[in-house]
């Protein structure tokens, strides 16, 4: 019997995560110079990384012979959130943190619930732990909280919630979300993934870390990959009760965040001016992209993140035409949305390149 047949059947059932096409890959495929390619596929910060983070990372190069010490970043996060350091778990990106949660609470014979069109890592993490993933049909491309409550079974141990949601950009008002958490059984862990939290207008935000005292079964996850511009360094974190954080740290790989990432993240957390500029650029870019889509006759899903999902019809053909012009966006057929494309908000010039290429593709 070949080695593949000796592997676990629920591992073989996993469809690998498909990232956005890298710039260098498109350059190789089509012979387009790298400098002429615009990538608006992976929800990266078009301003790059925080200048303070870059400076801290350059200083940290001198420490690379040492194993990482995550104290400074955990202390900075504790000061920022008001939580004790024992309630913070660091990860190699927030995907790593999500996987840790699945490894702690899921196993064969257990189930996990998530919304249709929600982040692809939720079923991946659930399946990799041997659990049964339960996809609840979406409501207006977002989470149907009542249906998700109804889907809870005696073997359910996790509920995944993205707010705002990727790839649709939908948002759950916090009063509705809190009422949902109050109805979730205490033996079911609710994971609130807030990767795009910093892009919310201040009036829409809520201090969900304050909910952790009321809901011992709540885990809140965030990332430095989006507004802080550290996607290539891979730093994410979870906030939870001390008991859940302790369990996650038992399965966490030692030193899962490297010295450069730790130093950059701690400095980025304090770079409020960069975050403000990134937020303002995203708001202006959102208006530019949405206005252009409307002008060209494309419908879109109102977004609360740093991207817009729009209905393209024959999305595969349109995507190929955009690639031929050196513009990379994200097909989302794997999310059950084969007629839609997702475009990241870029700089004013990058957004213009996308809209010009889109118009030429019609």
N, C-alpha and C positions, 0 to 999 in steps of 0.2 A: 504494500500500500504506500503510495507516494506521501512525502511529508505534508503536502497541502491537505490531504484527507485526514491527517491526524490533528489538524488545527480545530479550534472550537467553531461549531457551525454558526454561532451568532457573530463571530469575527468575520467569517467569510461572507456574511450577509451585509456587511457594511459597504456602502458606496463611498470611496475616498473623497475627502473635501477638495473642491476645485477652487483654487484661489484665482484672483484676477490675473489676466495675462501680463507677465512682466514686460517692461519696455524692451529689454534686450532680446527677448524671444520674438517679438514682432519685428524688430530690426533684422534678425537673422532670417525670418520667414519671408519677408517682403522686400528686403534690401533698402529699407527706409533708414536714413541716418537717425541715430538716437536723438539728436538735438531737435529733430523735426517731429518727434512723437509726443503726444499729450496723453498721459494716463489719468483717466477719471473713472477708475474701476474699483478701487479698493478703499475708498473713504479715508484717504490719507490727508494730512494737513498740507495744503498748497504752500503755506509759508515755511515749511520745513520744520525743524526742531527749535525748541526754546533756546535762545542765545545763552541764558544762564545754564541750561542743561548741557549745552555744547562745551562751555567753559569748564564745568565740573567734570565732564567726561575726559577732557584733555588732561586735567590734573590727575584723574584717577588712573591714567595709563601707567603712572609710576608705581602702582600697587598691584599690577597684574601677576606678580609672582606669589601673591598671597591669596588664600581662599577668601571668598566674599564674607563680609560682615554686614548683615541687613539691619543692624540696630538703628542707624541714622534714618533710613527711609521709614521704618516702622514707627519710630518716634515722631517723625514729621507728620505721618498720617494720623497718629494718635492725637497730636496737638491740633491738627486740622479738623478732625471729626469729633473730638471729645471722648473717644473710646480708649479703653486701656489697650496697651500693646498686645496683650494676650488674646485680644479679640480680632486681630488682623492677621491674615494669611497672605503671603506674597506668592505670585506665580510667574512663570515664564510666558507672560501675556495672560489676558483673562481667560483664554481658551484652556490654559493649563489649570487655572483655578476651577473652571467648570468641570474639568475631568476629575479633579480631586474630589469634588462634591459627589459626582457619580460613583466613584470608587468607594466612598464611605457608605453611601446609602442604598446603592443599587446592586442587584445580583440576579441570577436566574430565579424565576418565580416571583419577581417583583416588577412593578410597572412604573413608568414615568409619563407625565402628561405635558404636552406643549401645544401651541397653536399652529394650525396650518399657516404656511408662509412665514414661520418664525425662523430664527437663526439656525443654520444647518448643523451647528455643533451639538445642539440639544439631542437630536436622535443619534448622532454619532457617539456622544458620550454615554448615552443610555444603552445603546447596543453593545458598546465595547465592554460594559459591565455585565452584560448578559440579560439585562432587563427588557421588558416589552415596551416599546415606545407607543404611546397613544396620541395620535394627532387629532386634535379637535378642530372641526371646520371653522374657518375664519368668519368674522362678522365685519363687513366693510373692510376687508383686507387686514383686519387686526384681531386682537384677542377677544373672544366671546367668553367673558368671565363666568356667566351663568352656566354655559355649556361645559366649561372646564370644571366647575364644581360638580356638575352632574356626572362627569366622566370619572370621578374619583371612585376607585374600587377598594376592597379590603386589602389588596396587595400593592396599592399605590404608595410610593414612598417619596416621590419628588414631583414638584410642579415647576416647570421652567417658564419664566415670564420675562420678555424683553420690553423695556420701556425707556425711551422710544424703541420701536421694533425695527430690526433690520431683516429683510431688505425693503419693507413697505413704508417705513417712516411713520407709522401710526403711533398714537400716543394715548395712554390711559390716564384720565384725570385722577389725581391722587385720592380724592374722596371715594371714588369707585374702587380703586385698588385697595384702599384700607378696609373698606367694607368686605371685599373679597377675602382678604387675609383673616379677618375676624371669623369668616365662615369656614375656612380651611381647618380640617381636623388637626389637633396638636401633634399627632404622630406622622403627619405629612410635612416634609420640608418644602418651603416655597423659596425658590431662587429668583431674586429680582436682579436682572442683568441691566445695569445702567451705563453701558459703554458710551452712550451718546448724551448722557445727562447734562454735560456742560454746554451743549448747544441749545438747551431749552431757554426760552425767555424767562427772566427772573420771576415774572408773575406766575408762571406755570410750575415753578420748582417747589419741591417740598423736601424737608430734611428727613429723608427715609432712614438715616442712621439712628434717628431718635425713635424709630419704630422698633428697634431691636430689643429694647427693654420690655415692650408690650408683647412682642411675638418671638418667643424663644426658638421657634421653628423657622425663622426668617434668615436668609443669607443674602446680603447685598454685594454685588460684584461691580467693579469698575476697572478702567484701563487707562494707561498712559499712551496708548497707540493712536488715539484720535486727536482731540484738541491740543494735547501736549506735543504731538508730532514725534513720538518715539516708537513708531511701529516697528522699525528695524531692530530695536533693542529688546523688545518683548518684555514688558513689565505690566502685570495686572495685579489686582488684589481683591480679597474678599473680606467682608466685615460680618461677624456673626457672634453668637454667644461664645463665652470662653470654652464651653464644653464642645461645641461643634468645631471651633477653631482648633482645639487640641486634637480632635479626631482627624481633621484634614492634615495637620502637621505630621501625624503619624504615617501617612502614606505619601507625603510630599517628599520629592527627591531632595537630599541635602544640597545646598548651594544652587537652587534652581534659578536664581537670578545672579548674573555676573556682576563684577565690580563696576564696569562701565555703566551698565543699566541702573544699578542701585544709585550711583552718584548722580547720573543724569535725572532720574525720576525725582530724587529728593530736591534737586535744584529747580526742576520744572514746576514742582508743586508751589514754589514760592515766586514764580515768574508771572505775577498777576497781569502785568502790562501785555505780555505776549498772549495770554489767554484772552484778554479783552480784544486785542487786535484780531485774533483768530475768529472770535465770535462775531465781531463786526463785519469782517470779510465774508463770513459765511452767510450772514443775513443779506448783505448786498448781493452776493452771488446767487443766493436762492431766488431773489427777485429777478435777476437777470435771466437765469435759466428758465424759471416758470413763465416769465413774460415771453421768452423766445419760443417755448413749447406751445403756448397758446397761439402765438402769431402763426406758427406753422401748422396748427390744427391738431396737435397731439393732446390727448387727455392725460392727466397725471394724478397720482395719489398725493394729497397734501402731506408734506413731510415735516417732522420735528427733529431731523438729524442733520447731517452734512451731505445729503444726497437727495435725489429725486428719482422716483420710479415712474416711468411713463409708458403708455400703451403704444407699441410699435407695429402691431399687426404681424407681418412676417418679420419677427424680430431677428431670426437667424440671418436672413438676407440683408436687412438693414445693418446689422452688426458687421457683416463682412464688408459692406460698402464703407462704413466708418473706419474699419481697420485699414482698408486700402488707402485712406487719406491720412493715416497716422494718428487716429483718435481711438483710444481704448476705453470702452465702457463695459458694463457687466451684464451679460446675459443671465437670466434667472429662471431658465426652464427647470433647473434642478429644484427650485422652490415651488414647483407646480404652477409657474406663471410663464409659459412658453411664448406668449405674445407681448411680453413686457421687457424693457431694459432699464437698468439702474445707472444713473450718472452721478458721479461725485461732484460736489461744488468745488471748483478750482479758483484760480485767480481770474480777474476780469478778462485777461487775454486768453486764458485757457478755455473759459466758458464761451468766449467768442469763437474760438477755433471749433469747438464742438457744435455750436449752433450753425456756423457756416457749413461745416461738413454735413450736418444733418439736412440742411436745406438742399445741398448739392446731391444728396442721396435720394431725394424724393423723385 
